[in-house]
Amino acid sequence: MGIILVLGAMITLGNVAVVSVICSAVPGWSRNSRYLLLSLTGADSAFGLVVMPLNLCVSMLKDYSDEPDPFCHVVAFINATVYSTCMYTLASISLERYVAVFYPLQYSGMLTRRRALALIAFAWIFPPALLAPITCPVGIIDVHFSTASLVCNPSYSSNVAYSLTLTAFIFFPCSALMTFCNLRLWVAARTQRRKLRRHHVPGRWTRPNVASRVLVPVMSAYFTCWTPCMVTMIYTAVSGSDVPEWVEFVAVWLPTSNGFLNCIFYFWINQSFRRKFRAVLQRMCFGHGPDAKTVHDSVIAVLNNNTVHERSSSVSSTCTLLTGAVESYN
């Protein structure tokens, strides 16, 4: 319980800081990017504000009988919905950045505001529709309270076909889309970096490779956090056997740590985000005094220097993420 509470506090505080910044305009971030990142922040925050409190509440109130527990079914449904929404949102962000880089001239037409909101709506509506059978106490799949992981967990072996269907519609398509988009972005960034080195003075391009510094950790963290959960789910469904208790605990709660790592990889590494966060903190600390006015003027100057067209701003933010050359111009 201590580990779970600490993890929940880290996720909540990290995402509160993120929301305080991206609720206002951040230089270099397009409107679509802000919508998708707000959606990701909402899904990550649900780990600390909804998933953890509900399961800890069940762990303290559960009578541990073998009878079907309607409340435990609802909690298991909420758990799975938040996990699935997070994966779909991560895939949507990867798709948006892929379009911004490889189709910059068609970006505004391909990914309009309505389509971006449709992607977000799909990420939040489709998982509950797919997972609705879990809410039925006597339905498609059984649910039990696990004393090893302190969560209400579906018994995947009680319906192997439905369990494998969930992985086929959630984990595998999201993972495939993220891998394809980020791999293409990484290759494009490395190609662009080589071209810049050939056509400019070599000494100017000594900054770290931003593509490797950002995209590689993003994908590594994603697969490290989510793969054990999916492997455990498939193994228990197919074999009908339980895994060791410590393996179950790690597999169940490790994906929630991705909610904290997302704050680092998608926000804190971004220079514009860090600058805006410092400005927000200084306004909160100094109020309307002279320091606050100085910060306000500097933020306005940054915004004026970075006010561009919607499509250009999206491409700029993505290229800043991908290549050290662009970062050096900034």
C-alpha positions as CSV (number, residue, x, y, z in Angstrom):
1,M,0.0,0.0,0.0
2,G,2.9,2.3,0.7
3,I,4.4,1.8,-2.7
4,I,1.0,2.4,-4.3
5,L,0.4,5.6,-2.4
6,V,3.8,7.0,-3.2
7,L,3.3,6.2,-6.9
8,G,-0.1,7.8,-6.9
9,A,1.3,11.0,-5.3
10,M,4.0,11.2,-7.9
11,I,1.6,10.8,-10.8
12,T,-0.9,13.3,-9.4
13,L,1.7,16.0,-8.6
14,G,3.4,15.6,-11.9
15,N,0.2,15.9,-13.9
16,V,-1.1,18.8,-11.9
17,A,2.1,20.7,-12.8
18,V,1.5,19.7,-16.5
19,V,-2.1,20.9,-16.5
20,S,-1.1,24.3,-14.9
21,V,1.1,24.9,-17.9
22,I,-0.7,23.5,-21.0
23,C,-4.1,25.0,-20.0
24,S,-2.6,28.2,-21.5
25,A,-0.7,28.6,-24.8
26,V,2.8,27.1,-24.9
27,P,5.1,28.5,-27.6
28,G,5.6,26.0,-30.5
29,W,2.7,23.8,-29.6
30,S,-0.3,23.6,-31.9
31,R,-3.9,23.5,-30.8
32,N,-4.2,19.8,-31.8
33,S,-1.1,19.0,-29.8
34,R,-2.4,20.7,-26.7
35,Y,-5.7,18.8,-27.0
36,L,-4.0,15.4,-27.3
37,L,-1.6,16.2,-24.5
38,L,-4.4,17.3,-22.2
39,S,-6.2,14.1,-23.0
40,L,-3.0,12.1,-22.1
41,T,-2.7,14.2,-18.8
42,G,-6.3,13.4,-18.0
43,A,-5.8,9.6,-18.5
44,D,-2.6,9.7,-16.5
45,S,-4.2,11.7,-13.7
46,A,-6.9,9.1,-13.5
47,F,-4.3,6.5,-12.3
48,G,-3.6,8.6,-9.2
49,L,-7.1,10.1,-8.6
50,V,-9.4,7.2,-9.5
51,V,-7.7,3.9,-10.0
52,M,-5.5,3.8,-6.9
53,P,-8.1,5.2,-4.4
54,L,-10.8,2.8,-5.6
55,N,-8.6,-0.3,-5.3
56,L,-7.2,0.7,-2.0
57,C,-10.8,1.3,-0.8
58,V,-11.8,-2.2,-2.0
59,S,-8.7,-3.7,-0.3
60,M,-9.8,-2.3,3.1
61,L,-13.6,-3.1,2.7
62,K,-13.5,-6.4,0.9
63,D,-14.9,-9.4,2.8
64,Y,-12.9,-11.8,0.6
65,S,-15.8,-14.1,0.0
66,D,-16.0,-16.1,-3.2
67,E,-19.4,-14.6,-4.2
68,P,-19.5,-12.2,-7.2
69,D,-19.1,-8.6,-6.0
70,P,-20.8,-6.0,-8.2
71,F,-18.6,-3.2,-6.8
72,C,-15.5,-5.1,-7.6
73,H,-16.7,-5.7,-11.2
74,V,-17.2,-1.9,-11.6
75,V,-13.7,-1.2,-10.2
76,A,-12.1,-3.7,-12.5
77,F,-14.0,-2.1,-15.4
78,I,-12.7,1.4,-14.4
79,N,-9.1,0.0,-14.1
80,A,-9.2,-1.5,-17.6
81,T,-10.8,1.6,-19.1
82,V,-8.2,4.0,-17.8
83,Y,-5.4,1.6,-18.9
84,S,-6.9,1.3,-22.4
85,T,-7.6,5.0,-22.8
86,C,-4.0,5.8,-21.9
87,M,-2.7,3.5,-24.6
88,Y,-5.1,4.8,-27.3
89,T,-4.1,8.4,-26.4
90,L,-0.4,7.6,-26.6
91,A,-1.0,6.1,-30.1
92,S,-3.0,9.2,-31.1
93,I,-0.1,11.5,-30.1
94,S,2.4,9.4,-32.1
95,L,0.0,9.6,-35.2
96,E,-0.4,13.4,-34.9
97,R,3.4,13.9,-34.8
98,Y,3.9,11.5,-37.7
99,V,1.4,13.5,-39.8
100,A,3.0,16.8,-38.8
101,V,6.5,15.7,-39.9
102,F,5.8,13.7,-43.1
103,Y,2.8,15.7,-44.4
104,P,3.5,19.3,-43.3
105,L,1.7,20.9,-46.2
106,Q,-1.4,18.7,-45.8
107,Y,-1.4,18.8,-42.0
108,S,-4.3,21.3,-41.7
109,G,-6.5,19.4,-44.0
110,M,-5.6,15.9,-42.8
111,L,-5.8,16.6,-39.1
112,T,-8.4,19.2,-38.6
113,R,-9.6,20.3,-35.2
114,R,-12.7,18.1,-35.6
115,R,-10.6,15.1,-36.5
116,A,-8.3,15.6,-33.5
117,L,-11.2,15.8,-31.2
118,A,-12.7,12.7,-32.8
119,L,-9.4,10.8,-32.0
120,I,-9.7,11.9,-28.4
121,A,-13.4,10.9,-28.2
122,F,-12.5,7.5,-29.7
123,A,-9.8,7.0,-27.1
124,W,-12.3,7.7,-24.3
125,I,-15.4,6.1,-25.7
126,F,-14.3,2.9,-27.4
127,P,-12.6,1.3,-24.4
128,P,-15.7,1.5,-22.2
129,A,-17.8,0.0,-24.9
130,L,-15.3,-2.8,-25.4
131,L,-14.9,-3.5,-21.7
132,A,-18.6,-3.1,-20.7
133,P,-19.1,-6.9,-20.2
134,I,-16.7,-6.7,-17.2
135,T,-19.3,-4.8,-15.2
136,C,-21.8,-7.7,-15.2
137,P,-21.4,-9.8,-12.0
138,V,-22.6,-12.9,-13.8
139,G,-21.5,-12.2,-17.3
140,I,-18.8,-12.8,-19.9
141,I,-15.8,-12.8,-17.5
142,D,-15.3,-13.4,-13.8
143,V,-13.7,-10.8,-11.5
144,H,-11.8,-11.5,-8.3
145,F,-10.0,-9.4,-5.7
146,S,-6.3,-10.1,-5.8
147,T,-4.6,-10.0,-2.4
148,A,-1.2,-10.0,-4.2
149,S,-1.7,-6.8,-6.2
150,L,-4.6,-5.3,-4.1
151,V,-6.8,-4.8,-7.2
152,C,-10.0,-6.1,-8.6
153,N,-8.7,-8.2,-11.4
154,P,-10.6,-10.1,-14.2
155,S,-10.1,-13.8,-14.2
156,Y,-8.8,-14.0,-17.8
157,S,-8.8,-17.8,-17.9
158,S,-12.6,-17.7,-17.3
159,N,-13.0,-16.5,-20.9
160,V,-9.9,-16.9,-23.0
161,A,-11.5,-15.7,-26.3
162,Y,-12.7,-12.4,-24.7
163,S,-9.3,-11.9,-23.0
164,L,-7.4,-12.4,-26.2
165,T,-9.9,-10.1,-28.0
166,L,-9.0,-7.3,-25.6
167,T,-5.3,-7.6,-26.4
168,A,-6.0,-7.8,-30.1
169,F,-8.1,-4.6,-30.0
170,I,-6.1,-2.5,-27.5
171,F,-2.5,-3.4,-26.8
172,F,-1.3,-4.8,-30.2
173,P,-2.8,-2.1,-32.5
174,C,-1.7,0.8,-30.2
175,S,1.8,-0.7,-29.9
176,A,2.1,-1.3,-33.6
177,L,1.0,2.2,-34.5
178,M,3.4,3.8,-31.9
179,T,6.3,1.7,-33.1
180,F,5.7,2.4,-36.7
181,C,5.3,6.2,-36.2
182,N,8.2,6.7,-33.8
183,L,10.5,4.5,-35.8
184,R,9.8,6.5,-38.9
185,L,10.3,9.7,-37.0
186,W,13.6,8.5,-35.6
187,V,14.9,7.4,-39.0
188,A,13.9,10.7,-40.5
189,A,15.6,12.7,-37.7
190,R,18.9,10.8,-38.1
191,T,18.8,11.3,-41.8
192,Q,18.2,15.0,-41.4
193,R,21.0,15.2,-38.8
194,R,23.5,13.6,-41.2
195,K,22.5,16.1,-44.0
196,L,23.0,19.0,-41.6
197,R,26.4,17.8,-40.6
198,R,27.4,17.5,-44.3
199,H,26.3,21.0,-45.3
200,H,27.4,22.9,-42.2
201,V,30.4,23.4,-40.0
202,P,30.8,20.1,-38.0
203,G,31.6,22.0,-34.8
204,R,28.1,23.6,-34.7
205,W,26.3,20.2,-34.5
206,T,27.7,18.8,-31.3
207,R,24.4,18.8,-29.4
208,P,23.1,15.4,-28.2
209,N,20.9,13.6,-30.7
210,V,17.4,14.8,-29.6
211,A,15.7,12.0,-31.5
212,S,17.5,9.3,-29.6
213,R,17.2,11.3,-26.3
214,V,13.4,11.5,-26.6
215,L,11.9,9.0,-28.9
216,V,14.0,6.0,-27.7
217,P,13.1,6.6,-24.0
218,V,9.4,7.1,-24.9
219,M,9.2,3.8,-26.6
220,S,11.4,2.0,-24.1
221,A,9.3,3.2,-21.2
222,Y,6.1,2.3,-23.0
223,F,7.1,-1.3,-23.7
224,T,8.8,-1.7,-20.3
225,C,5.7,-0.6,-18.4
226,W,3.0,-2.3,-20.5
227,T,4.5,-5.5,-21.9
228,P,4.7,-7.4,-18.5
229,C,1.1,-6.6,-17.9
230,M,0.0,-8.0,-21.3
231,V,2.3,-11.0,-21.1
232,T,0.9,-11.9,-17.7
233,M,-2.6,-11.4,-19.0
234,I,-2.1,-13.7,-22.0
235,Y,-0.3,-16.3,-19.9
236,T,-2.9,-16.6,-17.2
237,A,-5.7,-16.6,-19.8
238,V,-4.2,-19.4,-21.9
239,S,-2.6,-21.6,-19.2
240,G,-5.1,-21.1,-16.5
241,S,-2.3,-20.8,-14.0
242,D,-1.4,-18.0,-11.7
243,V,1.9,-16.2,-11.7
244,P,4.0,-15.5,-8.5
245,E,2.5,-12.8,-6.3
246,W,5.4,-10.4,-6.8
247,V,5.2,-10.8,-10.6
248,E,1.4,-10.1,-10.5
249,F,2.0,-7.0,-8.3
250,V,4.7,-5.6,-10.7
251,A,2.7,-6.4,-13.8
252,V,-0.5,-4.7,-12.5
253,W,1.0,-1.5,-11.1
254,L,4.0,-1.0,-13.4
255,P,1.8,0.5,-16.2
256,T,0.7,3.3,-13.8
257,S,4.3,4.4,-13.5
258,N,4.1,5.2,-17.2
259,G,1.7,8.0,-16.2
260,F,4.6,9.7,-14.3
261,L,7.2,9.0,-17.0
262,N,5.0,10.6,-19.6
263,C,5.3,13.9,-17.7
264,I,9.1,13.7,-18.2
265,F,9.3,12.5,-21.8
266,Y,6.4,14.5,-23.3
267,F,6.7,17.7,-21.2
268,W,9.8,18.3,-19.1
269,I,12.3,17.6,-21.9
270,N,10.5,20.3,-24.0
271,Q,12.3,23.6,-23.6
272,S,9.2,25.7,-24.2
273,F,7.3,23.8,-21.5
274,R,10.1,24.3,-18.9
275,R,10.2,28.0,-19.7
276,K,6.5,28.4,-19.3
277,F,6.5,26.3,-16.1
278,R,9.1,28.6,-14.5
279,A,7.0,31.6,-15.5
280,V,3.9,30.1,-13.9
281,L,5.8,29.3,-10.7
282,Q,7.3,32.8,-10.5
283,R,3.9,34.4,-11.0
284,M,2.4,32.2,-8.2
285,C,5.3,33.0,-5.9
286,F,5.7,36.7,-6.5
287,G,2.1,37.7,-7.2
288,H,1.8,41.0,-9.0
289,G,5.2,42.5,-7.8
290,P,8.1,43.7,-9.9
291,D,9.3,40.1,-10.5
292,A,5.9,39.0,-11.8
293,K,5.9,41.9,-14.2
294,T,9.3,40.9,-15.5
295,V,8.2,37.3,-16.0
296,H,5.0,38.5,-17.7
297,D,7.0,40.6,-20.1
298,S,9.4,37.8,-21.0
299,V,6.5,35.4,-21.6
300,I,4.8,37.9,-23.9
301,A,8.0,38.3,-25.8
302,V,8.4,34.6,-26.2
303,L,4.8,34.3,-27.4
304,N,5.2,37.1,-29.9
305,N,8.4,35.6,-31.3
306,N,6.7,32.1,-31.6
307,T,3.3,33.0,-32.9
308,V,2.9,31.2,-36.2
309,H,0.3,29.4,-38.2
310,E,-1.4,26.3,-36.7
311,R,0.3,23.9,-39.1
312,S,3.7,25.6,-38.8
313,S,3.6,25.5,-35.0
314,S,2.8,21.8,-34.9
315,V,5.6,21.0,-37.3
316,S,7.9,23.2,-35.3
317,S,7.1,21.5,-32.0
318,T,7.7,18.1,-33.6
319,C,10.9,19.0,-35.3
320,T,12.2,20.5,-32.0
321,L,11.5,17.1,-30.5
322,L,13.2,15.2,-33.3
323,T,16.4,17.0,-34.2
324,G,19.1,18.8,-32.4
325,A,19.6,21.1,-35.4
326,V,16.2,22.7,-34.9
327,E,16.8,23.0,-31.2
328,S,20.1,24.8,-31.9
329,Y,18.2,27.4,-34.0
330,N,15.8,27.9,-31.1
